[in-house]
Amino acid sequence: MSLAWIYLLLAGLFEIGWPLGFKLSQQAEYRVSGIAFAIVSMGLSGWLLWMAQREIPIGTAYAVWTGIGGAGTFLIGVMFFGDAATLWRFLGVAMIVGGVVTLKLAH
């Protein structure tokens, strides 16, 4: 795996951080730290996406980035925040992950 793909994977993981930070900031005791975490995550995610796009086409990079962020945020919501865990929701996330894997294999 090239360094660009590692940047993209990390960018996707940090993409999960900003909605998580916003969710945490809904609780008074995490208001400031949650927002700070979200801002730092956004910055790192954007910078790493920019680094990845040096070698990876924009459409592929953006789709993978949002796919990792969306699927990861969904899983965190289910595991830690009581979001609904229905078969249809998991099927939807599986299709997102399948699309991300297909984009990687087609690159």
Phi and psi restraints in degrees (value plus and minus 20) as a CYANA .aco file:
   2 SER   PHI     -96.1   -56.1
   2 SER   PSI     144.6   184.6
   3 LEU   PHI     -80.9   -40.9
   3 LEU   PSI     -54.5   -14.5
   4 ALA   PHI     -80.6   -40.6
   4 ALA   PSI     -59.4   -19.4
   5 TRP   PHI     -90.8   -50.8
   5 TRP   PSI     -52.0   -12.0
   6 ILE   PHI     -87.0   -47.0
   6 ILE   PSI     -63.7   -23.7
   7 TYR   PHI     -76.9   -36.9
   7 TYR   PSI     -63.5   -23.5
   8 LEU   PHI     -86.5   -46.5
   8 LEU   PSI     -61.1   -21.1
   9 LEU   PHI     -80.9   -40.9
   9 LEU   PSI     -66.0   -26.0
  10 LEU   PHI     -84.8   -44.8
  10 LEU   PSI     -59.2   -19.2
  11 ALA   PHI     -79.9   -39.9
  11 ALA   PSI     -62.3   -22.3
  12 GLY   PHI     -84.1   -44.1
  12 GLY   PSI     -58.5   -18.5
  13 LEU   PHI     -87.0   -47.0
  13 LEU   PSI     -60.8   -20.8
  14 PHE   PHI     -89.6   -49.6
  14 PHE   PSI     -45.1    -5.1
  15 GLU   PHI     -82.0   -42.0
  15 GLU   PSI     -49.4    -9.4
  16 ILE   PHI     -90.3   -50.3
  16 ILE   PSI     -49.5    -9.5
  17 GLY   PHI     -85.8   -45.8
  17 GLY   PSI     -54.5   -14.5
  18 TRP   PHI     -95.4   -55.4
  18 TRP   PSI     -60.2   -20.2
  19 PRO   PHI     -87.8   -47.8
  19 PRO   PSI     -51.0   -11.0
  20 LEU   PHI     -83.6   -43.6
  20 LEU   PSI     -65.5   -25.5
  21 GLY   PHI     -80.0   -40.0
  21 GLY   PSI     -62.2   -22.2
  22 PHE   PHI     -84.6   -44.6
  22 PHE   PSI     -58.9   -18.9
  23 LYS   PHI     -83.7   -43.7
  23 LYS   PSI     -65.4   -25.4
  24 LEU   PHI     -83.6   -43.6
  24 LEU   PSI     -55.2   -15.2
  25 SER   PHI     -88.7   -48.7
  25 SER   PSI     -30.1     9.9
  26 GLN   PHI     -88.4   -48.4
  26 GLN   PSI     -40.6    -0.6
  27 GLN   PHI    -113.3   -73.3
  27 GLN   PSI     111.6   151.6
  28 ALA   PHI     -74.0   -34.0
  28 ALA   PSI     -59.3   -19.3
  29 GLU   PHI     -91.2   -51.2
  29 GLU   PSI     -35.5     4.5
  30 TYR   PHI    -135.2   -95.2
  30 TYR   PSI      -6.5    33.5
  31 ARG   PHI     -75.2   -35.2
  31 ARG   PSI     -78.2   -38.2
  32 VAL   PHI     -92.0   -52.0
  32 VAL   PSI     -66.1   -26.1
  33 SER   PHI     -86.9   -46.9
  33 SER   PSI     -55.0   -15.0
  34 GLY   PHI     -85.5   -45.5
  34 GLY   PSI     -64.3   -24.3
  35 ILE   PHI     -86.4   -46.4
  35 ILE   PSI     -60.2   -20.2
  36 ALA   PHI     -82.1   -42.1
  36 ALA   PSI     -62.7   -22.7
  37 PHE   PHI     -81.8   -41.8
  37 PHE   PSI     -61.8   -21.8
  38 ALA   PHI     -82.4   -42.4
  38 ALA   PSI     -64.7   -24.7
  39 ILE   PHI     -84.9   -44.9
  39 ILE   PSI     -65.0   -25.0
  40 VAL   PHI     -83.1   -43.1
  40 VAL   PSI     -63.2   -23.2
  41 SER   PHI     -81.2   -41.2
  41 SER   PSI     -63.2   -23.2
  42 MET   PHI     -79.3   -39.3
  42 MET   PSI     -67.2   -27.2
  43 GLY   PHI     -82.3   -42.3
  43 GLY   PSI     -67.1   -27.1
  44 LEU   PHI     -85.9   -45.9
  44 LEU   PSI     -60.7   -20.7
  45 SER   PHI     -81.6   -41.6
  45 SER   PSI     -66.9   -26.9
  46 GLY   PHI     -83.6   -43.6
  46 GLY   PSI     -62.9   -22.9
  47 TRP   PHI     -85.0   -45.0
  47 TRP   PSI     -63.1   -23.1
  48 LEU   PHI     -87.1   -47.1
  48 LEU   PSI     -56.0   -16.0
  49 LEU   PHI     -83.0   -43.0
  49 LEU   PSI     -62.8   -22.8
  50 TRP   PHI     -79.1   -39.1
  50 TRP   PSI     -63.2   -23.2
  51 MET   PHI     -83.3   -43.3
  51 MET   PSI     -62.6   -22.6
  52 ALA   PHI     -84.3   -44.3
  52 ALA   PSI     -55.7   -15.7
  53 GLN   PHI     -91.2   -51.2
  53 GLN   PSI     -24.4    15.6
  54 ARG   PHI     -83.8   -43.8
  54 ARG   PSI     -52.0   -12.0
  55 GLU   PHI    -139.3   -99.3
  55 GLU   PSI     -45.6    -5.6
  56 ILE   PHI    -120.9   -80.9
  56 ILE   PSI     112.6   152.6
  57 PRO   PHI     -75.7   -35.7
  57 PRO   PSI     126.8   166.8
  58 ILE   PHI     -77.1   -37.1
  58 ILE   PSI     -63.4   -23.4
  59 GLY   PHI     -83.8   -43.8
  59 GLY   PSI     -63.1   -23.1
  60 THR   PHI     -86.5   -46.5
  60 THR   PSI     -67.3   -27.3
  61 ALA   PHI     -80.9   -40.9
  61 ALA   PSI     -64.5   -24.5
  62 TYR   PHI     -87.2   -47.2
  62 TYR   PSI     -62.5   -22.5
  63 ALA   PHI     -84.3   -44.3
  63 ALA   PSI     -62.3   -22.3
  64 VAL   PHI     -86.7   -46.7
  64 VAL   PSI     -64.1   -24.1
  65 TRP   PHI     -78.9   -38.9
  65 TRP   PSI     -70.3   -30.3
  66 THR   PHI     -90.3   -50.3
  66 THR   PSI     -52.3   -12.3
  67 GLY   PHI     -83.7   -43.7
  67 GLY   PSI     -67.0   -27.0
  68 ILE   PHI     -82.5   -42.5
  68 ILE   PSI     -65.3   -25.3
  69 GLY   PHI     -82.3   -42.3
  69 GLY   PSI     -65.8   -25.8
  70 GLY   PHI     -86.9   -46.9
  70 GLY   PSI     -67.5   -27.5
  71 ALA   PHI     -86.6   -46.6
  71 ALA   PSI     -62.0   -22.0
  72 GLY   PHI     -85.7   -45.7
  72 GLY   PSI     -61.2   -21.2
  73 THR   PHI     -86.0   -46.0
  73 THR   PSI     -59.1   -19.1
  74 PHE   PHI     -78.3   -38.3
  74 PHE   PSI     -68.5   -28.5
  75 LEU   PHI     -83.1   -43.1
  75 LEU   PSI     -60.6   -20.6
  76 ILE   PHI     -84.3   -44.3
  76 ILE   PSI     -60.0   -20.0
  77 GLY   PHI     -80.5   -40.5
  77 GLY   PSI     -62.6   -22.6
  78 VAL   PHI     -89.2   -49.2
  78 VAL   PSI     -65.5   -25.5
  79 MET   PHI     -94.1   -54.1
  79 MET   PSI     -54.9   -14.9
  80 PHE   PHI    -138.2   -98.2
  80 PHE   PSI     -36.7     3.3
  81 PHE   PHI    -142.3  -102.3
  81 PHE   PSI     -10.5    29.5
  82 GLY   PHI      52.8    92.8
  82 GLY   PSI       0.5    40.5
  83 ASP   PHI     -83.1   -43.1
  83 ASP   PSI     132.4   172.4
  84 ALA   PHI     -79.2   -39.2
  84 ALA   PSI     117.7   157.7
  85 ALA   PHI    -140.2  -100.2
  85 ALA   PSI      48.1    88.1
  86 THR   PHI    -113.0   -73.0
  86 THR   PSI     141.0   181.0
  87 LEU   PHI     -77.4   -37.4
  87 LEU   PSI     -62.5   -22.5
  88 TRP   PHI     -85.6   -45.6
  88 TRP   PSI     -57.3   -17.3
  89 ARG   PHI     -87.5   -47.5
  89 ARG   PSI     -62.0   -22.0
  90 PHE   PHI     -86.6   -46.6
  90 PHE   PSI     -55.9   -15.9
  91 LEU   PHI     -83.0   -43.0
  91 LEU   PSI     -62.4   -22.4
  92 GLY   PHI     -79.7   -39.7
  92 GLY   PSI     -64.7   -24.7
  93 VAL   PHI     -87.3   -47.3
  93 VAL   PSI     -57.1   -17.1
  94 ALA   PHI     -81.4   -41.4
  94 ALA   PSI     -56.6   -16.6
  95 MET   PHI     -88.3   -48.3
  95 MET   PSI     -57.6   -17.6
  96 ILE   PHI     -82.3   -42.3
  96 ILE   PSI     -68.3   -28.3
  97 VAL   PHI     -81.8   -41.8
  97 VAL   PSI     -61.5   -21.5
  98 GLY   PHI     -80.3   -40.3
  98 GLY   PSI     -59.4   -19.4
  99 GLY   PHI     -86.0   -46.0
  99 GLY   PSI     -60.3   -20.3
 100 VAL   PHI     -84.1   -44.1
 100 VAL   PSI     -64.8   -24.8
 101 VAL   PHI     -82.4   -42.4
 101 VAL   PSI     -62.0   -22.0
 102 THR   PHI     -81.7   -41.7
 102 THR   PSI     -63.1   -23.1
 103 LEU   PHI     -81.2   -41.2
 103 LEU   PSI     -61.3   -21.3
 104 LYS   PHI     -84.6   -44.6
 104 LYS   PSI     -64.4   -24.4
 105 LEU   PHI     -88.7   -48.7
 105 LEU   PSI     -50.3   -10.3
 106 ALA   PHI    -101.7   -61.7
 106 ALA   PSI     -30.0    10.0
